[in-house]
Amino acid sequence: DDLTITNVTVQNGRISDMGGRGINADFTRNARLESIAVEDCASDGFYSPGEAGAMLNCHAEECGGDGFLVGNDAVIRACTSIRNTGDGFELEEGVTATRCVARFNDGFGIRGGSNVVIAECVARGNGAVGISTVGNSVVVNSVSESHSQAGFAIGQGSVVRNCAARLSDGDGFFLNT
């Protein structure tokens, strides 16, 4: 596709007080975003719906949408999402999220699509479900606590192993279709 930007890297930056998104990586493939902090943006902190990208050691705080929207088949590692008005992390199909932290977001902590892997992640004090998957996903070694809804909402065909849910207003583990 003529509009797709491939193999671009953005590293070591700080973005704040923007009237839109912090980073808009729409129409990308294999984009790599590393060690970037985004704060106080009017919309999403990181908007990367492109395919097969990577977000490493990034931080989104107090943005007016999702902290992170991550496209299909991407990798997100060691990222934090704090006090955003949307979800902490919205993961599209096939995303792998490792060692990520979602705290005090107004929406879900970590909302995964189908075929996602969520490993060694922590969701704490979010406004909806802590960690959620649509189906056929794997959630391992993760903690979800102090949410206004369920700790975990897990879709059909998924595997959950070595996870802990505590102190949420809803179910610890809600298994849905």
N, C-alpha and C positions, 0 to 999 in steps of 0.2 A: 504494500500500500504506500502511495506517495507521501502520505501524511504521517507515517510512523517514523519516529526518531529512535535509532537503535544505539546500544552500547554507550550511553552517556553516564558520566560519574559526577556527582556533586558531593564534596567533602568539607568537613570542618567549618561550619558556618553557623550563624545565628540570625534568625528572622523574627521580627516582632512588630506588632501594631500595624498589621496590614488590613486593608479594607476588604480583602477576599481571602483566598487560601494562602497558607504559608508557602507550600510547594505544590504546584500543579504539574504533575508528570503524566498528564493525559496524552494519549497517542505515542506511548513509548513501549519499547521492548528491550529487556535486559538493562533497564536503568538501575544504577547503584547509588543509593543515598546513604551517606555514612557520617556519623558524628555531627549531626545537625540538630540544633535546638530551635523550636518554633513556639512562640508565645504570643498570646493576646491577638490572634487573628480573628476576623469577623466570620470566617467559614472554617472548613476543615484545616487541621494542621498540615497533614500530609495526604494528598490526594494522588494516588498512584494506581489507577485502574488498568494500566498497561500490563502486559504479560511478562512473566518470568523475571521480575525485578528482584532487588534485594534492598532491605533497609536494615542498617546495622548501627547500634548504639545511638539511636535518635530519640528525641524527647519532644512531646507536644503537651503544652499546658495552657489552660484557660482560653481555648479556641471556641468559636461559636458554632461548631459542627462536630464531626467525629475527630478524635485525635489522629487516627490513622485509617485510611481506606486503602486496602491493599489488594491489588489485582490478582488474577488467576495465576497459579503455579509459582508464586513469589516466595521468597524467604524473608522472614523478619526475625531479627535476633537482638536481644538485650536492649529493647526499646521500652520507654515509659510513656504513659498517657495519664495525665492528672488534671482533674477539674475542667473537663471539656463539656459543652452542653449536649453533645450527641453521645455516641458510643466511644469507649476508649479505643477499641480496635474493631474494625469491620473487615473480616477476612473473606475474600471471594473464594471460589472453588480451587482446591488443590494447594492452598497456602500452608506453609510450615512456619509456625511461630514458636520460638524457643527463648526461655528466660526473659519474657516480657512481663511488665507490671502495669496494671490498670487500677487507678485509685480515684475515687470520688468523682467519677464521670456521671452525668445526669442519665444517660442511657445504660446499655449493657456494658459490662467490663470488657469482655472479649466475645464477639459474636462471629461465629464461624459458619461458612457455607458448607457445602458437602465436600467430602474427601479432604478435610483439613487435618493437620497434625498440630496439637497444642501440647507442648512439653515444658515442664519446669516453669510454668507461669503462675502469677499471683494476681488475683482480682480481689479488691477490698473496698467496701463502702460505696459501691456504685448504685445508681438509682433504679436499676431493673435487675435482670439476671446477672450473676457473676460471670460464668463461662457457659456458652451455648454453642451447639453444633446442629446443623440441619440433618445430617446423616452420613453413614459410611465414613466416619472420622475416628481419630484416635486422640484421646486426652490422657496424658500420663504425668505423674509426679507434680500435680498442680494443686493449688490451694485457692478456695473461694470462701470469703467470709464477709459478713455484715452488709448484706444487700437488702433492698426492699422487696425483692421477689426471691426466686429459688437460687440456691448456690450454683447448681449445675442444671442445665436443661439439655438433655442429650438425645439426638435423633436416632432413628432406626438404623440398625446395622453398625453402630459405633461400638468402640471398645474404650472403657474407662479403667485405668489401673493406677493404684497407689495415689489416689487423690483424696483430699479432705475438704469437707464443707462444714462450716460452723457459723452460728450467730446470725443467720439470715431470717427475714420475716416469713419467707415461703418454705417450700420443701428443700431438703438438703440436695437430693438428686431427683429431678423430674424427668422421667423417661417418656418421650413423646414420639409420635409417628411422623 
